[in-house]
Amino acid sequence: MNTKQLIDEVISLPLEERALVIDTLLKSLNQPKSIIDQKWALIAKRRVAELRGGTVRPVSGKEVFEKIWNKYEK
């Protein structure tokens, strides 16, 4: 399999699987070593679990920026 074939195959994967491939490749280029990276990874995993479990609701970037603009425009 050549590089183009590999890329085409990865692109055909579902979103979550593509994200896993990308994350794995990026980690192979820049391996997390610090305790801070490990703590951020734990926080990210917890937040994903909260979203999937329905204990928190996602907020769009548009909504966040609207709240900020409304708060500080006055």
C-alpha positions as CSV (number, residue, x, y, z in Angstrom):
1,M,0.0,0.0,0.0
2,N,1.4,3.4,-0.9
3,T,0.9,6.6,1.0
4,K,-1.9,7.9,-1.2
5,Q,-3.8,4.6,-0.8
6,L,-3.3,4.8,3.0
7,I,-4.6,8.3,3.1
8,D,-7.6,7.5,1.0
9,E,-8.4,4.6,3.3
10,V,-8.1,6.7,6.5
11,I,-10.3,9.4,5.0
12,S,-13.0,6.8,4.4
13,L,-13.1,5.9,8.1
14,P,-15.8,7.3,10.4
15,L,-15.0,10.6,12.1
16,E,-14.0,9.1,15.5
17,E,-11.7,6.6,13.9
18,R,-10.1,9.3,11.8
19,A,-9.5,11.4,14.9
20,L,-7.9,8.4,16.6
21,V,-5.6,7.9,13.7
22,I,-4.6,11.6,13.7
23,D,-4.1,11.7,17.4
24,T,-1.9,8.6,17.3
25,L,0.2,10.0,14.5
26,L,0.6,13.4,16.2
27,K,1.6,11.6,19.4
28,S,4.2,9.7,17.5
29,L,5.7,13.0,16.3
30,N,5.6,14.8,19.6
31,Q,5.4,12.3,22.4
32,P,3.8,13.7,25.6
33,K,6.3,13.4,28.4
34,S,5.3,15.8,31.1
35,I,2.9,15.3,34.0
36,I,1.0,18.2,32.7
37,D,0.3,16.4,29.4
38,Q,-0.9,13.4,31.3
39,K,-3.2,15.5,33.4
40,W,-4.7,17.2,30.4
41,A,-5.3,13.8,28.8
42,L,-7.2,12.7,31.9
43,I,-9.3,15.9,31.8
44,A,-10.1,15.4,28.1
45,K,-11.2,11.8,28.6
46,R,-13.4,12.8,31.6
47,R,-15.0,15.6,29.5
48,V,-15.7,13.3,26.6
49,A,-17.3,10.8,29.0
50,E,-19.4,13.6,30.5
51,L,-20.6,14.6,27.0
52,R,-21.4,11.0,25.9
53,G,-23.1,10.3,29.2
54,G,-25.3,13.4,29.0
55,T,-24.2,14.9,32.3
56,V,-23.1,18.1,30.5
57,R,-24.4,19.7,27.3
58,P,-22.1,20.9,24.6
59,V,-22.0,24.7,24.0
60,S,-21.2,25.9,20.5
61,G,-18.4,28.4,20.0
62,K,-20.9,30.8,18.5
63,E,-22.9,30.7,21.8
64,V,-19.8,31.2,23.9
65,F,-18.6,34.2,21.9
66,E,-22.1,35.8,21.9
67,K,-22.2,35.6,25.7
68,I,-18.7,37.2,25.9
69,W,-19.7,40.0,23.4
70,N,-23.0,40.7,25.3
71,K,-21.2,40.8,28.6
72,Y,-18.5,43.2,27.5
73,E,-20.2,45.3,24.8
74,K,-21.9,47.5,27.4
